[in-house]
Amino acid sequence: MSKHNETHHHEAPASSEGAELQTVEQLQQHLALAESALKEANDKMLRSMADAENMRRRASLDVENAHKYGVEKIARELLNVVDSLESGLETVTEPDQVQLQHLREGMQLTHKLLLDILAQFQIKQINPQGEIFDPKQHEALTTQPSDEIEPNRVLAVVQKGYIIHDRILRPARVVVAKAT
């Protein structure tokens, strides 16, 4: 029996060594697969980071261009107003009554052209004559006693205001009536 036991004793270590070698080989394969997956994940992460940085740069450039050229459309339209004013100024030499009348008419047409252009861009004039004073849209320059109009109403508009969409571009500057 002692030989039988010795044989088993010798076989066990031999199969144990084979199992250990197989386990080492498996671990090396797993390690190689894990390293490959890690390298691939790192590559993907670096590409994603580069893509995100490129998108950030493009978005930043788009915002910069929007700030630079955002008024381009309205500026192009306003050139018609400049042309109209220049044309009117060139025609006036020695103003007589007829030329003054034509100049006035030309200025009125140019004024209308300008207001129409502003309206295209949702910019509207605020002319609050006679309205109740609204501090959100009006700037009171002074108050003045009046019998003609009730208190806290706009007695006179010193400078018209403007609104773009629903935001005040410039408040109307007004004189507000107060009780006498």
ZALO-441505 format. One record per residue (C-alpha): residue number from 1; residue in one letter; x, y, z. Coordinates in pm, 1 decimal. Each point is the difference from the previous one (the first is absolute). Layout:
% ZALO-441505
   tortor   koltor          u          v          w
      NUM        a          X          Y          Z
...
% end
This chain:
% ZALO-441505
   tortor   koltor          u          v          w
        1        m        0.0        0.0        0.0
        2        s      280.1      228.3       59.3
        3        k       82.5       -2.8     -370.6
        4        h     -360.4       64.9      -82.6
        5        n       -5.0      290.8      238.1
        6        e      323.2      133.9     -142.0
        7        t     -138.0      -15.8     -348.6
        8        h     -305.9      194.5       98.0
        9        h      217.4      235.3      189.0
       10        h      212.1       62.7     -309.4
       11        e     -301.0       25.3     -233.0
       12        a     -174.3      258.1      209.2
       13        p      282.8      249.0      -24.8
       14        a       29.1      -58.5     -373.8
       15        s     -369.1       69.1      -60.3
       16        s       16.9      293.2      239.4
       17        e      286.5      149.2     -201.8
       18        g     -202.7      -42.8     -318.6
       19        a     -298.5      168.4      159.9
       20        e      220.7      282.8      119.6
       21        l      146.4       41.9     -349.3
       22        q     -348.6       -4.0     -148.7
       23        t     -114.9      257.7      255.6
       24        v      303.4      222.4      -70.5
       25        e      -69.2      -23.9     -374.0
       26        q     -367.2       87.5       58.8
       27        l       98.2      290.5      222.3
       28        q      245.3      123.3     -263.3
       29        q     -274.8      -21.9     -265.2
       30        h     -242.3      185.6      227.2
       31        l      267.5      260.3       70.9
       32        a       70.4       42.7     -372.9
       33        l     -373.9       36.6      -68.5
       34        a      -37.8      249.0      287.4
       35        e      300.7      200.6     -120.8
       36        s     -142.4        2.6     -353.3
       37        a     -342.1      111.9      128.2
       38        l      166.3      268.0      213.5
       39        k      198.7      128.9     -297.2
       40        e     -316.1        8.4     -212.0
       41        a     -193.4      179.8      276.8
       42        n      283.3      254.1       36.6
       43        d        0.5       61.2     -375.4
       44        k     -377.4       50.5        2.8
       45        m       25.5      234.5      298.7
       46        l      274.6      206.5     -166.9
       47        r     -204.4       22.4     -322.2
       48        s     -308.7      100.1      198.5
       49        m      197.0      266.1      186.0
       50        a      139.8      133.3     -329.9
       51        d     -351.2        2.1     -152.7
       52        a     -137.0      184.6      304.0
       53        e      279.9      257.6      -19.3
       54        n      -62.7       49.5     -373.3
       55        m     -372.9       44.9       64.1
       56        r       76.1      250.8      276.8
       57        r      229.9      195.6     -234.4
       58        r     -261.0       -2.0     -279.6
       59        a     -273.0      113.1      237.7
       60        s      225.7      275.1      133.2
       61        l       75.7      113.5     -355.0
       62        d     -372.3       -7.5      -87.4
       63        v      -81.4      216.9      303.0
       64        e      283.3      239.9      -87.3
       65        n     -126.1       28.2     -359.1
       66        a     -357.3       52.1      120.3
       67        h      120.8      289.9      215.1
       68        k      210.3      144.7     -281.9
       69        y     -250.5      -35.3     -280.9
       70        g     -333.6      -14.8      183.9
       71        v      -94.4      348.7     -115.8
       72        e       95.9      -63.7     -361.6
       73        k     -357.9      -36.6     -123.9
       74        i     -125.8      320.0      163.3
       75        a      317.5      185.4     -100.8
       76        r      -56.0      -97.6     -364.0
       77        e     -355.8      138.5       19.2
       78        l      116.5      321.4      167.5
       79        l      226.1       72.9     -296.1
       80        n     -318.4       96.4     -191.0
       81        v      -64.5      268.2      261.2
       82        v      355.0      132.1      -33.7
       83        d      -37.2        8.3     -379.7
       84        s     -328.9      186.9       28.9
       85        l      145.9      260.0      237.2
       86        e      307.4       49.9     -217.6
       87        s     -215.6       43.3     -308.2
       88        g     -212.0      260.7      178.1
       89        l      304.0      188.8      124.3
       90        e      152.7       12.1     -349.8
       91        t     -310.9      160.2     -149.4
       92        v      -14.2      288.8      246.5
       93        t      224.9      282.1     -112.5
       94        e     -148.9      341.9       63.8
       95        p     -320.8      -91.5      179.8
       96        d     -307.6      188.2     -111.2
       97        q     -353.8      -71.0      109.7
       98        v      -52.8     -270.3     -265.1
       99        q      325.0     -178.1       83.9
      100        l      -80.3       15.9      370.8
      101        q     -339.9     -156.5      -68.8
      102        h      161.8     -278.0     -207.1
      103        l      265.0      -48.6      268.3
      104        r     -270.0      -34.2      265.0
      105        e     -191.2     -253.1     -209.3
      106        g      320.6     -196.1      -64.1
      107        m       81.7       -3.0      370.3
      108        q     -351.0     -123.5       79.9
      109        l       36.1     -281.7     -254.1
      110        t      344.4      -88.4      136.8
      111        h     -138.9        2.3      355.1
      112        k     -279.4     -235.8     -107.4
      113        l      253.9     -222.9     -180.0
      114        l      209.6      -19.7      315.0
      115        l     -299.9      -84.2      222.9
      116        d     -108.9     -268.3     -249.6
      117        i      348.6     -154.7        5.6
      118        l        0.6        1.0      380.0
      119        a     -344.0     -165.3       -0.7
      120        q      139.1     -279.6     -220.6
      121        f      234.2      -79.4      288.3
      122        q     -275.4       22.0      263.3
      123        i      123.1      341.0      119.2
      124        k     -295.1      225.6       72.4
      125        q      -23.9      360.0      106.1
      126        i     -151.5       94.5      337.0
      127        n     -195.3      326.3      -16.7
      128        p     -194.2       11.5      328.6
      129        q     -159.3      343.5      -39.5
      130        g     -302.5       13.9      234.7
      131        e       53.9     -351.9      136.8
      132        i       33.5      -90.9      366.7
      133        f      364.4       29.7      108.6
      134        d      167.1     -344.8        2.8
      135        p      346.3       -1.2      159.8
      136        k       80.5     -324.9     -184.8
      137        q      -33.5      174.3     -338.3
      138        h       35.4      368.9       82.5
      139        e      264.6      215.5      161.8
      140        a     -148.8      301.7      178.5
      141        l      223.9      299.4      -55.1
      142        t     -222.4      226.1      206.9
      143        t     -355.5       53.1      118.2
      144        q     -213.8      298.3      -86.5
      145        p     -333.0      119.5      137.0
      146        s     -278.9      -24.7     -255.5
      147        d     -372.3       71.2      -19.9
      148        e      -20.8     -150.8     -349.9
      149        i       96.9     -358.4       88.9
      150        e      -51.3     -206.8      314.6
      151        p      292.8      -63.8      236.3
      152        n      245.4     -284.0      -69.5
      153        r      -57.3       17.6     -375.5
      154        v      259.5       91.0     -261.0
      155        l      -37.0      372.2      -67.7
      156        a      279.2       25.6     -257.9
      157        v      238.6     -238.8     -173.6
      158        v      349.7      148.8       -8.3
      159        q      155.4     -300.9     -175.9
      160        k     -183.7     -306.1     -130.6
      161        g      104.7     -338.9      126.8
      162        y       51.8     -327.8     -180.8
      163        i      -79.0     -361.1       80.8
      164        i      144.8     -311.4     -164.6
      165        h     -237.7     -295.3       23.5
      166        d      -99.6       36.0      367.3
      167        r      321.1      160.8      131.6
      168        i       54.0      373.7       41.8
      169        l      275.8      120.7     -230.0
      170        r      -33.4      357.4      124.4
      171        p     -272.0      138.9      228.4
      172        a     -208.7      293.9     -118.7
      173        r      113.3      319.2      175.7
      174        v     -306.8      183.0      118.9
      175        v     -149.2      279.5      205.9
      176        v     -264.0     -132.4      238.6
      177        a     -307.3      197.4      104.1
      178        k      -64.6       66.2      366.3
      179        a     -291.1      161.1      183.6
      180        t       -6.9      379.8        5.8
% end
